[in-house]
Amino acid sequence: MSEQTVSDEVSGVEIELDHVTKRYSGTRAPAVDDFSMVVPAGKIVVFVGPSGCGKTTTMRMINRLIEPSSGRITIGGDDALKLDVDTLRRRIGYAIQQAGLFPHFTVAQNIGVVPGLLGWDKKRVTSRVEEMMDLVGLDPADFRDRYPRQLSGGQQQRVGVARALAADPPVLLMDEPFGAVDPITRGNLQDELLRLQTDLKKTIVFVTHDFDEAVKLGDRIAVLGNQSKILQYDTPESILANPADDTVAGFVGAGASLKQLTLMRVRDVELEQDALTITADESPAAVREKLTTQRKQFALVLDQRRRPVRWVHVRELANASSVSSVGKPLRDVVSVQSTLQDALEAMLAEGGSVPVTGSRGEYAGTIKLDTVISTIQQIRDEHADDATADAADEGAPA
Ligand SMILES: Nc1ncnc2c1ncn2[C@@H]1O[C@H](COP(=O)(O)OP(=O)(O)OP(=O)(O)O)[C@@H](O)[C@H]1O
């Protein structure tokens, strides 16, 4: 009856690969050699590595599209190699590059394939198909009866994801699912996957060539070398801050520190509270006096709801009739939800520290360049602790 209990509460289960090896017949070296890994329940783990290193082979052994030569694989504690293949695959959604849709099936038929195989009645399949189309942002009225060739690449990928999710499997395998679309569509599809995952909390194994995609999507990244050798398996933050070796560093590429800024939010850092805030009804003379006393040049004007509006310079106040007639309106305000990357961009545009707003737009403090720089330094130091400790042990005088 387990197939009947497909419902919202299904979330991911742990996957474990234990000393898994694959030798293709007629080849000398194994394509995957002694691979062991735990993929935590409800997380996205991204396999990234050069072409031919064994990413796809490793992934496909999980749903036994490729049978391992040796080793053990468990899905939610069940031995995947002992399960009936059909039962196993019902627990595992699978999405691939160029969607792999059946060309002679409509969108609705493609999405309904697995529920149909599971013997769901027609009404239930239809309603599930519509639910899935809504989930991935395709209007059922417009798209359900189209054929794959009548869709853009991005729409095809959405159908591919909808089909993989249709039977609500706890596990999703995604093999370069966004590889064949333009960068903007790709970014949108990535955002959508992250949004879906917030609710669904599936266990997702995702294969890509693209390290930036891995950083964006992965709760953890496995950087793989030849024969699927695990070069590093860690959070994006740790890999960016402290690549295990030169090969991983090569994969991380230039600008690792800047990439870290997309992983951190303004709410993660301490804001400055030293700006002088004023309201528009204060007299210019009074504000000038405050600025002079506090040895500051700028005051930040807040509206009645304490939302930041403009910066006013002390010089502008000398001849001003009111505070609201002078100053420079804010072009860029960042919120506590913004990434440090957004904050940095705003600083570069504003030329200094920028005001930060809370969840209702109210002033929460300012963030300045030094904070961003010291945050990067701090992440590096934290992740380098082990390495530094080792080096100190070796190098310390007796
Ligand atoms: N059916 C097969 N028979 C023999 N060798 C194979 C077979 N399939 C794959 N291989 C080999 O196994 C190795 C790993 O291939 P795999 O497709 O898993 O790599 P990958 O990392 O996914 O590559 P890519 O990123 O290019 O898709 C490669 O050397 C490949 O040539």
The ligand as a MOL file (V3000), in Angstrom:
LIG
                    3D

  0  0  0     0  0            999 V3000
M  V30 BEGIN CTAB
M  V30 COUNTS 31 33 0 0 0
M  V30 BEGIN ATOM
M  V30 1 N 28.4900 1.5440 -21.4170 0
M  V30 2 C 29.7920 1.8020 -21.2310 0
M  V30 3 N 30.7310 0.9230 -21.5840 0
M  V30 4 C 32.0390 1.1600 -21.3670 0
M  V30 5 N 32.5080 2.3050 -20.7940 0
M  V30 6 C 31.6180 3.2230 -20.4310 0
M  V30 7 C 30.2130 3.0340 -20.6210 0
M  V30 8 N 29.5700 4.1180 -20.1390 0
M  V30 9 C 30.5350 4.9610 -19.6820 0
M  V30 10 N 31.7510 4.4290 -19.8410 0
M  V30 11 C 33.0310 5.0370 -19.4180 0
M  V30 12 O 32.9890 5.2200 -18.0160 0
M  V30 13 C 33.6170 6.4560 -17.6560 0
M  V30 14 C 32.6590 7.3150 -16.8540 0
M  V30 15 O 31.5740 7.7290 -17.6770 0
M  V30 16 P 30.3950 8.6420 -17.1250 0
M  V30 17 O 29.4150 8.8110 -18.2090 0
M  V30 18 O 29.9260 8.0720 -15.8450 0
M  V30 19 O 31.1720 10.0020 -16.8370 0
M  V30 20 P 30.6210 11.4560 -16.5360 0
M  V30 21 O 31.4920 11.9970 -15.4750 0
M  V30 22 O 29.1650 11.3970 -16.2720 0
M  V30 23 O 30.9150 12.1710 -17.9140 0
M  V30 24 P 30.1810 13.4180 -18.6220 0
M  V30 25 O 30.3240 14.5550 -17.6830 0
M  V30 26 O 30.9790 13.5950 -19.8630 0
M  V30 27 O 28.7780 12.9990 -18.8690 0
M  V30 28 C 34.0600 7.0940 -18.9700 0
M  V30 29 O 35.4130 6.8300 -19.1480 0
M  V30 30 C 33.2270 6.4000 -20.0190 0
M  V30 31 O 33.9150 6.3120 -21.2330 0
M  V30 END ATOM
M  V30 BEGIN BOND
M  V30 1 1 1 2
M  V30 2 1 2 3
M  V30 3 2 2 7
M  V30 4 2 3 4
M  V30 5 1 4 5
M  V30 6 2 5 6
M  V30 7 1 6 7
M  V30 8 1 6 10
M  V30 9 1 7 8
M  V30 10 2 8 9
M  V30 11 1 9 10
M  V30 12 1 10 11
M  V30 13 1 11 12
M  V30 14 1 11 30
M  V30 15 1 12 13
M  V30 16 1 13 14
M  V30 17 1 13 28
M  V30 18 1 14 15
M  V30 19 1 15 16
M  V30 20 2 16 17
M  V30 21 1 16 18
M  V30 22 1 16 19
M  V30 23 1 19 20
M  V30 24 2 20 21
M  V30 25 1 20 22
M  V30 26 1 20 23
M  V30 27 1 23 24
M  V30 28 2 24 25
M  V30 29 1 24 26
M  V30 30 1 24 27
M  V30 31 1 28 29
M  V30 32 1 28 30
M  V30 33 1 30 31
M  V30 END BOND
M  V30 END CTAB
M  END
